[in-house]
């Protein structure tokens, strides 16, 4: 059993140096590891760090970032 504490969106945003909106957007579009507990999103910073190290927060290539009609 892990003794690592669960943290909130605010702590993740501060840990990564980004806005809370970015955290919510990454949950939806990039698979940021998050767990819904009631109405709140909770995280383990070790999972967040692994996600970042695996390239989860990397910008997509320019041709993928532009949506084509």
C-alpha positions in Angstrom: 0.0 0.0 0.0 1.3 3.5 -0.9 1.7 6.1 1.7 2.0 8.9 -0.9 -0.6 11.5 -0.2 -3.3 12.5 -2.7 -3.0 16.1 -3.9 -5.5 18.5 -5.5 -5.3 20.3 -8.9 -3.8 23.4 -7.2 -0.8 21.4 -6.0 -0.3 19.7 -9.4 -0.4 23.1 -11.2 2.2 24.5 -8.7 4.4 21.4 -9.0 4.5 21.7 -12.8 4.5 25.5 -12.9 1.4 25.7 -15.0 -2.2 27.1 -14.7 -4.9 25.0 -13.3 -6.7 25.2 -16.6 -3.8 23.4 -18.2 -4.1 20.6 -15.7 -7.8 20.1 -16.5 -7.1 20.3 -20.3 -4.4 17.7 -20.0 -6.7 15.3 -18.1 -9.2 15.5 -21.0 -6.8 15.6 -24.0 -3.5 14.0 -23.0 -4.3 11.4 -20.4 -2.8 13.1 -17.4 -3.1 10.5 -14.6 -6.0 11.7 -12.4 -8.5 10.0 -10.2 -12.0 11.4 -9.6 -13.1 11.2 -6.0 -16.6 12.6 -5.7 -16.5 15.9 -7.6 -12.8 16.4 -7.1 -9.8 15.4 -9.1 -7.0 13.9 -7.1 -3.4 13.0 -8.1 -0.3 11.3 -6.9 2.8 13.4 -7.8 4.8 10.3 -8.6 2.3 9.4 -11.4 2.4 13.0 -12.6 6.2 13.0 -12.8 6.2 9.6 -14.6 3.7 11.0 -17.1 5.8 14.1 -17.8 9.0 12.0 -18.1 7.2 9.8 -20.7 6.4 12.9 -22.8 2.8 13.4 -21.8 3.2 17.1 -21.5 5.2 17.6 -24.6 3.9 19.8 -27.4 2.5 17.8 -30.3 4.3 18.2 -33.6 3.1 21.3 -35.5 1.3 19.3 -38.2 -0.8 17.5 -35.5 -1.5 20.7 -33.5 -3.2 22.4 -36.5 -6.7 21.0 -37.0 -7.5 20.4 -40.7 -11.1 20.9 -41.8 
